[in-house]
């Protein structure tokens, strides 16, 4: 969720707290009760899709900051061993392939990095007998291959998640829009029933509606400034 959406949700919780605390005052008012129940039913839906997006964002960040770096380090390690071997054996084709692979690692996309690592696994396996004395072993190659497979699986899962998140983002916007409509078109009007009969409830409701309005508006101005 954006900061603006977070602040709107905090305002919704504040409105809910005021209405729940004063439920005995509006229970017999069918118009207010119906509007409030519609409003309240939307909040868990907002929380549900907000949580989905938050958890997937954490998983994606972990993938980029931890798994990607570890795979790059393994790729550099294996390519350096193969490059030394290529130079020692005057294998120009292998040396050229290693130079190209090493130069591409940092700037490569995730999919390109997977392809580079698979190439390194293949070349390491091909020359395993010659490389055994240079810290490359069948076990280390297997470990490398397993991590490439793990990384590739996460990469494909996150590609699917990106598509799924678009749906979650659309639903989140939809429910925020519906809640705003209920507040502005229903509850803000229905609360007027209590202006004179229960002024404290009325004022508390108004205060809860205004509690985060400055923050929300500041967020809008900040976004406009940033875009400019």
CORMO-V481801 format. One record per residue. N is the residue number from 1. SS is DSSP state (alpha for helix, beta for strand, coil for the rest). Layout:
{{N SS} {N SS}}
This chain:
{{1 coil} {2 coil} {3 alpha} {4 alpha} {5 alpha} {6 alpha} {7 alpha} {8 alpha} {9 alpha} {10 alpha} {11 alpha} {12 alpha} {13 alpha} {14 alpha} {15 alpha} {16 alpha} {17 alpha} {18 alpha} {19 alpha} {20 alpha} {21 alpha} {22 coil} {23 alpha} {24 alpha} {25 alpha} {26 alpha} {27 coil} {28 coil} {29 coil} {30 alpha} {31 alpha} {32 alpha} {33 alpha} {34 alpha} {35 alpha} {36 alpha} {37 alpha} {38 alpha} {39 alpha} {40 alpha} {41 alpha} {42 alpha} {43 alpha} {44 alpha} {45 alpha} {46 alpha} {47 alpha} {48 alpha} {49 alpha} {50 alpha} {51 alpha} {52 alpha} {53 alpha} {54 alpha} {55 alpha} {56 alpha} {57 alpha} {58 alpha} {59 alpha} {60 alpha} {61 alpha} {62 alpha} {63 alpha} {64 alpha} {65 alpha} {66 alpha} {67 alpha} {68 alpha} {69 alpha} {70 alpha} {71 alpha} {72 alpha} {73 alpha} {74 alpha} {75 alpha} {76 alpha} {77 alpha} {78 alpha} {79 alpha} {80 alpha} {81 alpha} {82 alpha} {83 alpha} {84 alpha} {85 alpha} {86 alpha} {87 alpha} {88 alpha} {89 coil} {90 coil} {91 coil} {92 alpha} {93 alpha} {94 alpha} {95 alpha} {96 alpha} {97 alpha} {98 alpha} {99 alpha} {100 alpha} {101 alpha} {102 alpha} {103 alpha} {104 alpha} {105 alpha} {106 coil} {107 coil} {108 coil} {109 coil} {110 alpha} {111 alpha} {112 alpha} {113 alpha} {114 alpha} {115 alpha} {116 alpha} {117 alpha} {118 alpha} {119 alpha} {120 alpha} {121 alpha} {122 alpha} {123 alpha} {124 alpha} {125 alpha} {126 alpha} {127 coil} {128 alpha} {129 alpha} {130 alpha} {131 alpha} {132 alpha} {133 alpha} {134 alpha} {135 coil} {136 coil} {137 coil} {138 alpha} {139 alpha} {140 alpha} {141 alpha} {142 alpha} {143 alpha} {144 alpha} {145 alpha} {146 alpha} {147 alpha} {148 alpha} {149 alpha} {150 alpha} {151 alpha} {152 alpha} {153 alpha} {154 alpha} {155 alpha} {156 alpha} {157 alpha} {158 alpha} {159 alpha} {160 alpha} {161 alpha} {162 alpha} {163 alpha} {164 alpha} {165 alpha} {166 alpha} {167 alpha} {168 alpha} {169 alpha} {170 alpha} {171 alpha} {172 alpha} {173 alpha} {174 alpha} {175 alpha} {176 alpha} {177 alpha} {178 alpha} {179 alpha} {180 alpha} {181 alpha} {182 alpha} {183 alpha} {184 alpha} {185 alpha} {186 alpha} {187 alpha} {188 alpha} {189 alpha} {190 alpha} {191 alpha} {192 alpha} {193 alpha} {194 alpha} {195 coil} {196 coil} {197 coil} {198 coil} {199 alpha} {200 alpha} {201 alpha} {202 alpha} {203 alpha} {204 alpha} {205 alpha} {206 alpha} {207 alpha} {208 alpha} {209 alpha} {210 alpha} {211 coil} {212 coil} {213 alpha} {214 alpha} {215 alpha} {216 alpha} {217 alpha} {218 alpha} {219 alpha} {220 alpha} {221 alpha} {222 alpha} {223 alpha} {224 alpha} {225 alpha} {226 alpha} {227 alpha} {228 coil}}
